[in-house]
């Protein structure tokens, strides 16, 4: 974070393209557009951008407004709200000067541009902020290719134009990009796919994330990218199998089918409370199990040939996904991180994720409300992540 002297210099530099000033404390739309533009770093400074809240735009004069803890929390929440994808990296601080306080939001340049807010890419050119045009997005896309590190952004060699189901991409594009941007777009399908980080123009193939989303047979390219469900008539793997199925195919279809299946698994049943009253109970809250499965799909290691295992025993459910904790998530559950940022972005665009970083807390709350014990997590393994949920007692 900047020193006080450096912040003072930014307050007075009216022409800077790495700073935006505002006296508003509740203009979420403006804040998100600024964060998105700084994350895209169109000038390619490779340095942070700064949103200064509590300073007048034209003069840089500190306005002396009240910078509350709630304001700082609201600003920090824009990282995980899911409105800006891929997730931006930002920090928030309150800084005090003799003229008054300001909030400083420091936004790091993204390794995965273009970054979009509500389906639109925003950039800064000098002191002006605007929507990225096609040439802007091409520049940002080319820059991302050189920075791609995660497996879902690497090329899926051999999975080219003939292996793509175009209707899957067009449906996804509608969910990921603002309709007005689509209407104005003159690029072909694969240039548009590249702008979303799902096509490698150098190798003329989809990325691994693109293969999972749009290819005819994703399991040909990513053999372990399916979910195996087994229901046992007992408490161990030696018990008789009552039901077994696989969820395969492209990710949007897979998620839709899995979502519908979970809704059928846990019918409620009446439990008498008195001679005249009864209560509907279910062994597992549907939403909590769905959320745990979505987390497994999002965070699993797609380089592994092992599937996600969704096992239902007579007394518990176990969900195991390949790949241990990733990056900063070693501080689970206080810190989250994303092994597959493009897949996480796709699941948010497809509305299978509501908000990043809130899943485990809401799962535990849903289990408590339903009368289940808290979910148990086995996080000590390098090759898999396991969660157990015990059936609720009526």
Secondary structure as GFF3:
##gff-version 3
##sequence-region A 1 394
A	DSSP	alpha_helix	4	12	.	.	.	ID=ss1
A	DSSP	beta_strand	19	22	.	.	.	ID=ss2
A	DSSP	alpha_helix	28	40	.	.	.	ID=ss3
A	DSSP	beta_strand	49	53	.	.	.	ID=ss4
A	DSSP	alpha_helix	69	77	.	.	.	ID=ss5
A	DSSP	beta_strand	84	85	.	.	.	ID=ss6
A	DSSP	beta_strand	90	97	.	.	.	ID=ss7
A	DSSP	beta_strand	100	107	.	.	.	ID=ss8
A	DSSP	beta_strand	116	117	.	.	.	ID=ss9
A	DSSP	beta_strand	120	125	.	.	.	ID=ss10
A	DSSP	beta_strand	128	131	.	.	.	ID=ss11
A	DSSP	alpha_helix	134	147	.	.	.	ID=ss12
A	DSSP	three_ten_helix	151	153	.	.	.	ID=ss13
A	DSSP	three_ten_helix	161	163	.	.	.	ID=ss14
A	DSSP	alpha_helix	166	176	.	.	.	ID=ss15
A	DSSP	alpha_helix	179	184	.	.	.	ID=ss16
A	DSSP	alpha_helix	189	195	.	.	.	ID=ss17
A	DSSP	beta_strand	199	200	.	.	.	ID=ss18
A	DSSP	beta_strand	205	206	.	.	.	ID=ss19
A	DSSP	alpha_helix	208	214	.	.	.	ID=ss20
A	DSSP	alpha_helix	218	221	.	.	.	ID=ss21
A	DSSP	beta_strand	227	232	.	.	.	ID=ss22
A	DSSP	beta_strand	241	247	.	.	.	ID=ss23
A	DSSP	alpha_helix	251	265	.	.	.	ID=ss24
A	DSSP	beta_strand	269	272	.	.	.	ID=ss25
A	DSSP	beta_strand	278	281	.	.	.	ID=ss26
A	DSSP	alpha_helix	286	299	.	.	.	ID=ss27
A	DSSP	beta_strand	308	312	.	.	.	ID=ss28
A	DSSP	beta_strand	316	322	.	.	.	ID=ss29
A	DSSP	three_ten_helix	327	331	.	.	.	ID=ss30
A	DSSP	alpha_helix	341	349	.	.	.	ID=ss31
A	DSSP	alpha_helix	359	370	.	.	.	ID=ss32
A	DSSP	beta_strand	376	378	.	.	.	ID=ss33
A	DSSP	beta_strand	384	390	.	.	.	ID=ss34
###
